[in-house]
């Protein structure tokens, strides 16, 4: 059985084709398989773009976190260096005072 079907795609000119209709048996025509495959490929491409955008966002957040950790580690190192320096100065002052007072 041949049936003529008219399809309008996105406001373009009408396209006419003749295809075999076998819906009663569940078989699909080649044209239907091509349309279905095309739709699936478009969906896969859209999902891949979405995944890439999420990956870029994740990498950006990860880089920011790594920068924050490096900055935090630098601050901690700076504080410990200052503390060590201050401890050395205080120790020196105590040694001078003890000597001046004649204790050692």
N, C-alpha and C positions, 0 to 999 in steps of 0.2 A: 504494500500500500504506500503510495507516495503522497505526501502532504506538503504544501508550500507554506512556509512559516515566515512572517515578517518580523524582524527584530529591530528595535531602535536602541542604539548605544550612545548614551551621553549626548543626546541632541543631534547626532550626526545624521547623515542621510540614511534612509531605510535600506536594509540589506535583506535580500531575499535568497533563500536557499531551499533546495528540495532534499529532504532527508527521509530515512526509513524510520517509521514509528513502530516501536516494538515494546511499549511500556507494559503490555499485558504479561509478557514473559519476564520482565525485569532486566532485559538486556539494554545496554546503552549504545547509542550510535557513536560513531567515531567523532562526530562534531561535538556531541555531549561530553565525551571523554576529554576532548581538547579543551573545551570551556572549563570543565571541572579542574583539569590539570593547571590551566592558566590561573584560575582563581586560587588554587592551592599554592602555586609558586608566588603569586603576589602576597598572599598571607605570610608565607615563610620569609620573604624579603622584608616585609613590614616588621615581623617579629625579630629578625636579625638586627634590623636598625634599632629597634627598641632595646635589645640586649646590649648592643654596642654603646648606646647612650648611657645605659645603666652602668656598664663597665667603666666608661669614662668618668662618670660621677663617683663611682666607688674608688677609682684610682686617685681622683682629686682629693677625696676625703682622706684616703690613706696617706697621701703625700703631706697633707696638712697635719695629720696626726703625727707623722714621723718628724716633721719640722718642729712641732710643739714639744715632742719628747726630747729632741736634740737641744732645743732652747732651754728646757727644764733641766736637763743634765748639765748644760753649761752654767746655769744659775747655781745649781747645787755644788758644782766644782768650784765656782767663784766664791761661794759662801764658805766652803771648807778651806779654801786657800786663805781667805780673809781671817777666818777663825784661827788657823794655824799661825798666821802672821801675828795676829793680836795676842795669841798665847805666848809666842816667842818674845814679843815686846814686854808683856806683863812679867814673864819670867826674868827677863833682863833687868827690868826695873826693880823687882823684888831682890835680885842678887845684888844690885847696887845699894839698895837700902840696907840690906843685911850687912854688907861690907862697911857702909858708912857708920852704921850703929855699932860696928865692931864685933859682929857676931861670927864671922867666919873667916 
